[in-house]
Amino acid sequence: MTKEAFNERWNTNSMKWDMLEERYNNPDLWPMWVADMDFQAPQPVLEAMREVLDHGIFGYHVRPKSLYKAVQGWLSRRFSWEVNTDQMVFTPGVVPSISHLIQTFTEEGDGVIIQTPVYYPFFPLVRNHNRHLIQNPLVETESGYEINFTELESQMKEGARMIVLCSPHNPVGRVWTKAELEEVARLAEVYNVFVVSDEIHADLIFQGEHVPFVHAAKGYQVETATCLAPSKTFNIASLQLSYVVFENSSLQRRFENQLKTNFVGIDNPLASAACEAAYNEGEQWLEDLIAYLKGNIAYLKAQVAENMPEIKVFEPEGTYLVWMDFRGLGLYGEDLQTWLREEAGLALNDGHMFGEAGNGFARMNIACPRSHIEKGVQLLQHAYEQKAVK
Ligand SMILES: Cc1ncc(COP(=O)(O)O)c(C=O)c1O
């Protein structure tokens, strides 16, 4: 089978499909890395964007009131989270949002906690601003990962100023429980730590339910900001639309001033039309997507358990990213990456990138047609069997 026969993303300037040569020195790897999906956005999103295109004028644009309403409706329906439209600040991405939040609410040298292994841009986000990076590694247990609250408390006690939560957590796939988030909120109140909650994966839940951090923090005096976006949910990341929700208007003003200082904030009419349509008309599409992704996860898990028992799959409670442990094969660091590339022909995200605790791990993206997973599994199994023979 040629590449073209089974995929339409090659030669579309897709990061996942067209950067293999640049990133892995091999354009023929099977790409299951970058966190986007190999699916078209919902039809209402495409239609709303077409309408904007047909108008054909892309001059400076004011963010429509209807967009704020669409976000408000989504948060209410999906999470029973009632927000006023004036609590949202639109931004061109969650990573840029966190960058601005760090600039606004911390000073040079301040400690910022992240919970490793974690989405790798969190490291430079803290370090690029000359803040002190504090790692609060998650504890690996038989059933999944947990927060090390004892260490977290001592790090907060020692004066950390901010924690960047990843909720749900990329790459370990945890959907934090209300009790876990409440404990973070309690500690944040005691030690006066600002909580940035990155909830970009909140819509992609397979087990349990997503609890917005602000719900768990009710009753606690915590400075907090929540970062959200339709980008992962509806596969529109390149449109660069996200938003930050504040509970405290004076903190919100400070953040807005920071954005103004950096001249961030012009609306993109294609992005706002897409977001509005996704939130107003994309709910059934999302339900169908979740059911499909659950099937992908079940397939992967069953295949690995049956045919590759030395590899451990951490079944994600949320996010379409699967954290896989290859230590049972005695593979770590560069050796694991070389094996995945050269023996399996797979492009996965190197576990190392998510922090030292990711050594011996890799992250597989399962947001693709089942046939893509089947091919990924075949490639992995072939390499696995070859290794056993050697
Ligand atoms: C936890 C987390 N935050 C942020 C992002 C990226 O957000 P954006 O593209 O809006 O900057 C990702 C993408 O994978 C992510 O997993």
The ligand as an SDF file (V2000), in Angstrom:
LIG
                    3D

 16 16  0  0  0  0  0  0  0  0999 V2000
   -1.9610   19.9060   28.1730 C   0  0  0  0  0  0  0  0  0  0  0  0
   -1.8450   20.7040   26.9070 C   0  0  0  0  0  0  0  0  0  0  0  0
   -1.8760   22.0530   26.9430 N   0  0  0  0  0  0  0  0  0  0  0  0
   -1.7790   22.7940   25.8290 C   0  0  0  0  0  0  0  0  0  0  0  0
   -1.6620   22.2040   24.5830 C   0  0  0  0  0  0  0  0  0  0  0  0
   -1.5160   23.0420   23.3570 C   0  0  0  0  0  0  0  0  0  0  0  0
   -2.3570   24.1070   23.3980 O   0  0  0  0  0  0  0  0  0  0  0  0
   -2.3450   25.2370   22.2710 P   0  0  0  0  0  0  0  0  0  0  0  0
   -2.1410   24.5560   20.9590 O   0  0  0  0  0  0  0  0  0  0  0  0
   -3.6880   25.8600   22.4170 O   0  0  0  0  0  0  0  0  0  0  0  0
   -1.2330   26.1790   22.6220 O   0  0  0  0  0  0  0  0  0  0  0  0
   -1.6220   20.8060   24.4990 C   0  0  0  0  0  0  0  0  0  0  0  0
   -1.4510   20.1480   23.1950 C   0  0  0  0  0  0  0  0  0  0  0  0
   -1.1740   18.9940   23.0970 O   0  0  0  0  0  0  0  0  0  0  0  0
   -1.7310   20.0400   25.6840 C   0  0  0  0  0  0  0  0  0  0  0  0
   -1.7190   18.7090   25.6490 O   0  0  0  0  0  0  0  0  0  0  0  0
  1  2  1  0
  2  3  1  0
  2 15  2  0
  3  4  2  0
  4  5  1  0
  5  6  1  0
  5 12  2  0
  6  7  1  0
  7  8  1  0
  8  9  2  0
  8 10  1  0
  8 11  1  0
 12 13  1  0
 12 15  1  0
 13 14  2  0
 15 16  1  0
M  END
$$$$
